[in-house]
C-alpha cells in the first residue's frame, strides 16, 4: 500500500489550476495539496531551465564576447557539464536530512551563481561559475524528481513527473523570449544571466510551500534509532547501501543514463549556434522556433507520463528513444525549411524519454537510497554529456563538422532504449512493491 493523503489534502481537483495551460491536458484526480506542491517545485525548476537555455541560445554571443574559438567550444562546454559531478556527493544528504532542505539550498545556489555569471570577464571565469551552477542544477532536479515520485499516487506518478518537466521547460521559452532582445538589452548576453537572481526573491514562498515528503518523514522516524559512529560514515552510508543491495539496477540505470546524455546533450547544445551560423538565422528567428515549436514539443513530457502510467515505462521509453535520432538527423542534415518541424519532433521525443528515465531512475530504489540513486544517475548523465561534447570536439578537430558529429552521436539513444528494456517495469506500481522485490 502507498502512503495516502489525509484531511483536507485528500480533496481532489478536476479543473486545471491557472498555471497549467489547457494544451498540456487535464489534471487527473490528484490531491489538491500535491498539485500545489507540483506547482512550486516546477516554478523553481523553471529558472533552472532558463539558465540552461542561455548557454544554448546565447552561445554565439557568449563565444564572441569572451573570445572563444569554435574549436574550443566543445572542450569548454564539456568542462561546464563536468562541474555537476560533485552533486553525487551532495545528494546522499537528501537521504540523511531530507529532500526539502537540499532542494531549497540548491535553488538558492542556482540563483546566486547564475547572477554572478553575468560578471564573467574571461572564458575561464565563465566556465568556473557555470560549473558551480551545474552542481546546484543537478541537485535541484534530482531532489524535485524524488519529491514528486514519493508524493504522487502510483497511478499518476508518471503524469506528475511529466507535468513537472513540461512546466519547467517553459523556462526555455522564457529564455528564448528574452534572447530575441539580446541585441537591444544593455550589456547583451550578460543581462540575460542577471535575471537569474529572481528565485532569491521567491525563496520565502518556496520555504512555506515545499514540504518534506511523507515517505521520507516516515523513514526518518523508523531509522531514528540508527546512529553511525563517524559523520563521514553516516554521509556515505546511503552510497554503500545502494551499491551493496541494488548493484544490477544501479548499473543498468548508469548505462542508460550515460548513453542518453552522450547522445542528447550535443544535440541541444548546438541548436542555437547551428541555426545562426550555418543557416544565418537572426536571434528572433531562433527564439520564435524555440517558443512556438517548443510549446508543442514539451507536450512529450505529459504524453510520456500518461502513456507510461498506462502501458509501462519500458515500452514507451524504447519507442521515443528510437525515434529521437531520426528527428535529429532531419534537423542537422535536412534542408532549411524542415528545421522548425524537426525541432518540434526531436523536442517531443527528448522530453518524453527524459520523463521515462527520470521516473525509472527513482522508482527502482527504496526511500533510504532514492536521493542517492538520483545523484548516481546525475553523475553518470554528467559524464555522458561531457563525453558526448568531447567527442564532438575530437570529430570537429578532424575532418568532421559539428552537424555530422551531432547527428551521429544521437544514435546512442537507440542503445539506451535497449538497456531500458532490461530493467524492471515500474509503471503503475507502488514504490514499496518495486523496491521490495530485492536486488536486481
Buried (B, 14 or more C-beta within 10 A) or exposed (E): EBBEBEEEBEEBBEEBEEEBEEEBBEBBEBBBBBBBBBBBBBBBBBBBBBBBBBBBBBBBBBBEBBEBEEEEBBBBBBBBBBBBBBBBBBBBBBBBBBBBBBBBBBBBBBBBBBBBBBEBEEBEBBBBBBBBBBBBBBBBBBBBBBBBBBBBBBBBBBBBBBBBBBBBBBBBBBBBBBBBBBEEBEEBBBBBBBBBBBBBEBBEEBEEBBBBBBBBBEBBEEEEEEEEEEEEEBBBBBBEBBBEBBEEBBBBBBBBBBBBBBBBBBBBBBBBBBBBBBEEBEBBBBBBBBBBBBBBBBBBBBBBBBBBBEEBBBBBBBBBBBBBBBBBBBBBEEEEEBBBBBBBBBBBBBBBBBBBBBBBBBBBBBBBBBBBBBBBBBBBBBBBBBBBBBBBBEBBEEEBEBBBBBBBBBBBBBBBBBBBEEBBBBBBBBBBEBBEEEEB
